[in-house]
């Protein structure tokens, strides 16, 4: 059974930093690209970032480029999102999601999300 | 960057009605269009990928069509369990932009 379990969310002040983690199991982690998607309270889905299966390709939404860094540790089946210079606009539920081995399909499994709240 | 525009933003229909949701890309994306369903308080679920291929386990009353810039999601006979917000997403190259969502309710 595929499992994606996010952690690391919390309440922090504007300008702060946070690292989200996602523990993956139940599939061949090294074969799948992974992504972070966020959803602000009462709002729609926003793609944040994707990392290729080998970690060499990373892609970001303009809204987070230069502030967020996606990474993965294939030896531990872990996905990360380092978030710096956070603002209130980054307040959201952050989902970890996987792509199937065949690219161009979408995100076939999602975690339950971890909540990040940025407020003074 | 390519923008994804969904319409309508919300709709209300009777059980058994045919429901159509539209997603328009600001530039062509081939057939790399994915649909998700998000029920209230739940995690998004992949419904349809590459415009028209149903994900395993998705009821056949759901269908997708289109190509290039214009795509549709159709529910042939709306059921109470279909109450959800539906999102399209371009899944060709980054940025993998989502549409704004369409909230479907029962009248």
Boltz contact constraints between the chains, C-beta under 6 A:
constraints:
  - contact:
      token1: [A, 44]
      token2: [B, 100]
      max_distance: 6.0
  - contact:
      token1: [A, 44]
      token2: [B, 101]
      max_distance: 6.0
  - contact:
      token1: [A, 45]
      token2: [B, 87]
      max_distance: 6.0
  - contact:
      token1: [A, 45]
      token2: [B, 98]
      max_distance: 6.0
  - contact:
      token1: [A, 47]
      token2: [B, 96]
      max_distance: 6.0
  - contact:
      token1: [A, 59]
      token2: [B, 94]
      max_distance: 6.0
  - contact:
      token1: [A, 61]
      token2: [B, 95]
      max_distance: 6.0
  - contact:
      token1: [A, 104]
      token2: [B, 32]
      max_distance: 6.0
  - contact:
      token1: [A, 104]
      token2: [B, 91]
      max_distance: 6.0
  - contact:
      token1: [A, 105]
      token2: [B, 49]
      max_distance: 6.0
  - contact:
      token1: [A, 106]
      token2: [B, 34]
      max_distance: 6.0
  - contact:
      token1: [A, 106]
      token2: [B, 46]
      max_distance: 6.0
  - contact:
      token1: [A, 106]
      token2: [B, 49]
      max_distance: 6.0
  - contact:
      token1: [A, 106]
      token2: [B, 91]
      max_distance: 6.0
  - contact:
      token1: [A, 108]
      token2: [B, 46]
      max_distance: 6.0
  - contact:
      token1: [A, 110]
      token2: [B, 43]
      max_distance: 6.0
  - contact:
      token1: [A, 110]
      token2: [B, 44]
      max_distance: 6.0
